[in-house]
Structures are given as C-alpha cells and as structure tokens.
Amino acid sequence: MRKKGMTKRIMALILSVIMLLSLAGCSGGGNKNNTDNSTTTNQGNSDTGSKDTGIDTSKHEVINFLVLGNKPTNGRLEAMLKELNKILTEKVNAELQLTYVEWADWQTQYNVQLLSGDTSLDIITTATDWLYAWENTQKGAFLPLSDDMLKTYAPKTYAQVSADNDWDICKYKGEVYFIPEDHYTQYTNHGMFYRGDWAKEAGLTDGTVSKFEDLTTYFKYIKENKEGVVPWDANKGSGEILSAYIQSHTDYRTLIGVNAGNYAFWATKPGDATVSAPMMEDDTIYAAADLMKQWNDMGVWREDVLNYDGDTREELYAGTSGADQHHSQTFYSQVKPNMDIKQPGSDAKMYAWGSENNNIAKDLKTHGAAAISANSKHPERALMVYDLLRNDEQCYRLINYGIEGTDYIVTDDGKLGYPEGYDQSTDALGSDYWCGRNDDLELVNSFNWSGQTDMIANLNKIAYDYEYENLIINKDKIDTAQAAIASVLSEYIPQLAWGKFDDPKAKIDEMRDKIKAAGYDDVKASIQADLDAFKQSQGK
C-alpha cells in the first residue's frame, strides 16, 4: 500500500523478464488435484496458444469473479464488460463475468456463497480484516497457489509481490492462498460524515466534531432546528457504533482474523499481547450503550432503524440526513466532492473513530486480496485474467473506470475526469474491483477532494501498523464456542447499539453471563496460546 522504491521496481522488472523468457519451457504449475482444467501449458508450437507465453488457450473460458456490492442497473457495467471481453478474448481467449454479493446481509451471504461448492466461481474478492480470508482458507474455500502456478499464469503480479516480499502474509501452513492488493494506497478507517455548516450553527468550534461526544451536540441541534431532516438516518447495516465508541475512548486494538460471527470481538492493547474482549472486561461499553439510548430517545435515527434498509448516503446528498458512516477513502473520493456539488456550502467533514486518542490503524496489505476458488474448473485461466486486470493498462482502465469518453475522460493534465453531466450517484460503473488495484496504473482523480493528500498525510502521522499481520488463529479448537458467543452477541448488540433496551447496563451484564456460559474463558485461553506461540516464533 505504500509507494515502493526504485530498487524494488528494478527487481520486479528483472523478475518479469526472467519469467517471460522461461515460460516457453515451463511444464505448467496448475492444480494437480483438479483434472477438469482447460488451460494447460503448450509444449509445442501450436498457434492455438497465447501469443506471448506459449500457454494453450485454445478453449474459450468464462471466468466468474465474485465481488461485493449492489449490482449496478444503469447499463454501464455491461457495456464495459463487452469491451473488456474483446481484449481478454484476444489475449487469453477468456471472458469475464461478475457475480455480486449485495450489501443486504452481506456477511452471511458471502460466506454461504464461498462454502456452497459452487463450481462456477473462479476469482474471489477476499480480505484478512473484513472478508474472513483466514477463516475461509481454513475451511477449504480457496485453492493453494504454488510458486510455479503464480509465476507461469500471473507473472507480472508474481514479480511485483515477490519484489515487495509480501507472499508470506498470504501463506497458511506454508502455502499461498490469496494475492494481496499490496501496491495500492488507501485508508479505510471508519468514521462519521457530517455537515460542517450545521456543526458550526450547533456551536462546535470551527464547525468541527473533534471528539465522539460532539456528535450528541450536532445531532441535538439538527433534531431541534432542521425540519424534515433525520440527524443520522442510519440503516440496519450501518457500522457497529458501540465498537466505534470503544475505539475512541480506549487503546484497545481489534485482533484480526478471529471474529465471533460478524463481530470483531477480541482485542489486545499496544505493547501488551494479552488477549481481551472490551465488551466483556471494560466498563466503557456501559457508557457507550447509555449514549446510544440517549441518541435513540432523542430521535437521532428512525424508530424502526433495526429494519430500515434505505440509502443513508443519498439522503445525506439530498439534505434529509445530517450524517452518514463509512471510511476515509469514501469521504475524499465520493462524499466530500459530491456534497460540494449537491449541497453547496455544506462544508462536509469526517470525524474518524479514534482520532482524539490516535487509535487508528493503517490498512493491511491484505485489506483487499484475490483468491482462486477451490472449486474453480479453470484456475490457471482465472490467474491469467487477473494478471491482465491488475497489470495491463487497457484492462485496468476498463475494469476500474469504464469506457473512455462515456464513463470517464483523461484530462489535459493526465488526470481522471468525468464527462459533462456525469453523476456519480447514478452513473457509477460499479465494478467493485477491490482486490488488485495498482498505484502504477491509477489515474489521479480530478473529482476527488483537493484535501485528500493532506488528509492521508495527517493519518500517516498518527496511524499505527498492525503488529500481528501474519498471525493465524487455530479455529478448530474454538469454532463451536465462537459460534455460541456470536449467537449471544447477535441477540444483544443490535439492540444495545440502537438504544432499544430500557436498562442497558442490566442487559450488558446479562449478555456477559451468557457469553461466559458459551465458553468465553476457553476461547480466550486458546487464542492467547496461539498469540504467545506466534510472538515466540517471531522472536518477540
């Protein structure tokens, strides 16, 4: 995710050249356990092979790519794929189709899709921090990728990741299971988007929310002074606000890859490898739940928030919601510039969770990653397509930006722009390609907020590097108890987060008793043993 130095560039170039020169003599590195593969290395000089590699691509293949997000309905995606597939057909005799896991109940639907045994899936969007990469690796959802397979079918990607020494963060029991989006700069720390003009009217200094409690002042002002506006018209899928409060009031850091169901439950503290769960062992959750009850009683959100599935961001753009919640990249690339257009003078701002106590994490290099389905019928061709999407300029621009002149333009100074009349809310491509973006091919987006560079620089000053990126927890010992803990959390957390309990403290105590009975202490001890072993193996 950080920019790479010249030395690494040279190494990547050398590796690419070596691999391209050696491909003709390769005997293939595909999945030996899959006998239904249609892409094999061509040992002869057949003209049915890929022009540059000598790989047999004589049979046309359809590569199915699983992505996250709501499938667009404006027709632009289909038009882009038509053009992209002409190039993919010419280069590797394949075409791409996208399958969407939509945001409604996405956590459940994503994991069900991966473990369904669906043989139509090929490339899978994954991540170690929010898309259960390690969990699904351990459950057998992903195909192990050998060095030979990667260097043969995804040579440019292999060279770059090798030069940056990032394969180790993708290994489970010594084998690579996914490809990191490790050459793309972003911040996906979450927080609240709000209107600086209304915050100023509410009496907040400089119209800025500088601590979590300032949101109460902001919401109260909107409720009392802005008719027809919901202070935060949150939907049931909005971010977990209790954890946001805890992050902003403590130094707990989420332990990644060991969620209890959909909940990031386990944590450690900086310089202290003691496993804990702040919802169980810290009183901060009492204050958080009390504040959420206060917000609910104030009318910060709809009474039926637990069932509401509206589009909060579009309501923010329309001026009918005073806030929305997501991450920094969404703010500087979408919310801020759109608000400047749709709500002139709104002075949109973002309060990042943990900003007042510097408890913000830098993105993992595996915040975005690509895996090959263990059930893929043609994993080699899938890798070839992925390598083109990630490294070929034509393919990259199509999958990321769409059709030049229709979906985007390149400005006179070489930046990404949009045609006259383009509206990001209705005209966006929506390919949701979040697992192979590449700083070397990215166009600087002229639509993005001009303060993006300063915002990232300020985050770089305070954000920490996650210290357990290679840690993999043994789930076999804890899965049953974790599922039981998750069941308890799903019973209580939504009600606590949206302030629906009359006596939050009593309900938290009740929840804690049930979690204890579900096996909390045993799970904690097992995770602690894994963490201790990891630290010992790292010489820490």
RAWOGI-V834519 format. One record per residue. SS is DSSP state (@ for helix, = for strand, . for the rest). PSI is psi as a letter, one per 20 degrees, with the letter a starting at -180 (* if undefined). Layout:
BEGIN
ss->{SS;SS}
psi->{PSI;PSI}
END
This chain:
BEGIN
ss->{.;.;.;.;.;@;@;@;@;@;@;@;@;@;@;@;@;@;@;@;@;@;@;@;@;.;.;.;.;.;.;.;.;.;.;.;.;.;.;=;=;.;.;.;.;.;.;.;=;.;.;.;.;.;=;=;.;.;.;.;=;=;=;=;=;=;=;=;.;.;.;.;.;.;.;@;@;@;@;@;@;@;@;@;@;@;@;@;@;@;@;@;.;=;=;=;=;=;=;=;=;.;.;.;.;@;@;@;@;@;@;@;@;@;.;.;.;.;.;.;.;.;=;=;=;=;.;.;.;.;.;.;@;@;@;@;@;@;.;.;.;=;.;.;=;.;@;@;@;@;@;@;@;.;@;@;@;@;@;@;@;@;@;.;.;.;@;@;@;@;=;=;.;.;=;=;.;.;=;=;.;.;.;.;.;.;.;.;.;=;=;=;=;=;=;@;@;@;@;@;@;.;.;.;@;@;@;.;.;.;.;.;.;@;@;@;@;@;@;@;@;@;@;@;@;.;.;.;.;=;.;.;.;.;.;.;.;.;.;.;@;@;@;@;@;@;@;@;@;.;.;=;=;=;.;.;.;.;.;=;.;.;=;.;.;.;=;=;=;.;.;=;=;=;=;=;.;@;@;@;@;.;.;@;@;@;@;@;@;@;@;@;@;@;@;@;@;@;.;.;.;.;.;.;.;.;.;.;.;.;.;@;@;@;@;@;@;@;.;.;=;.;=;=;=;=;=;@;@;@;@;@;@;@;@;@;@;@;@;@;@;@;.;.;.;.;.;=;=;=;=;=;.;.;.;.;.;.;.;.;=;.;.;.;.;.;.;.;=;=;=;=;=;.;.;.;.;.;@;@;@;@;@;@;@;@;@;@;@;@;@;.;@;@;@;@;@;@;@;@;@;.;.;=;.;.;.;=;=;=;.;.;.;.;.;=;=;.;.;.;.;.;.;@;@;@;@;.;.;.;.;.;.;.;.;.;.;.;.;.;.;.;.;.;=;.;.;.;.;.;.;@;@;@;@;@;@;@;@;@;@;@;.;=;.;.;.;.;.;.;.;.;.;.;.;.;.;.;@;@;@;@;@;@;@;@;@;@;@;@;@;@;@;@;@;@;@;.;.;.;.;.;.;@;@;@;@;@;@;@;@;@;@;@;@;@;@;.;.;@;@;@;@;@;@;@;@;@;@;@;@;@;@;@;@;@;@;.;.;.}
psi->{h;q;q;q;r;h;g;h;g;g;g;g;g;g;g;g;g;g;h;h;h;i;h;h;i;q;j;q;k;a;o;i;i;o;i;l;p;i;o;r;p;o;h;b;k;p;j;i;r;p;h;i;i;j;p;o;k;h;p;p;q;p;p;p;o;p;r;p;r;p;p;q;j;j;i;h;g;h;g;g;h;g;g;g;h;g;g;h;g;g;g;j;l;r;q;p;q;p;p;p;o;r;h;o;l;h;g;g;h;g;h;g;g;h;j;i;j;o;i;i;q;f;p;p;p;a;q;i;h;i;k;k;g;g;g;h;g;h;j;k;h;q;p;q;o;r;g;g;g;g;h;g;i;l;h;g;g;g;g;g;h;g;h;j;l;j;h;h;j;j;q;p;l;i;q;p;i;r;p;q;m;j;l;p;p;r;p;k;p;r;a;p;p;r;o;h;g;h;h;g;h;i;j;p;p;j;k;p;o;i;r;g;h;h;h;g;g;g;g;g;g;g;h;i;i;n;p;j;p;p;g;n;m;q;r;i;j;r;q;n;h;g;h;g;g;g;h;i;i;r;k;q;p;p;o;q;j;l;q;n;c;j;p;n;h;q;r;a;q;p;j;o;k;p;p;r;o;h;i;h;j;q;i;h;h;g;h;g;h;g;h;h;g;g;g;g;h;h;k;h;r;q;h;k;h;i;i;p;k;r;n;h;g;h;h;g;h;i;j;i;q;i;r;r;p;b;r;g;h;h;g;i;i;f;g;g;h;h;h;h;g;h;m;p;j;h;l;p;r;p;o;p;p;j;h;i;j;k;m;p;q;q;q;q;i;k;h;p;q;p;q;p;p;i;j;p;i;m;h;g;h;g;h;g;g;g;h;g;h;h;i;p;g;g;g;g;h;g;h;h;h;b;p;p;h;g;h;r;r;p;r;h;j;j;r;p;a;q;q;p;i;p;o;h;h;i;j;q;g;k;h;l;n;k;k;k;q;o;h;h;i;p;p;p;o;i;h;q;p;i;j;g;g;h;g;g;g;h;h;h;h;h;q;q;p;p;i;l;h;j;p;p;p;o;i;h;i;i;g;g;h;g;h;g;g;h;g;g;g;h;h;g;g;g;h;g;h;j;k;i;p;h;n;g;g;h;h;g;g;g;g;h;g;h;h;g;h;i;k;g;h;g;g;g;h;g;g;g;g;g;g;g;h;g;h;g;h;i;k;*}
END
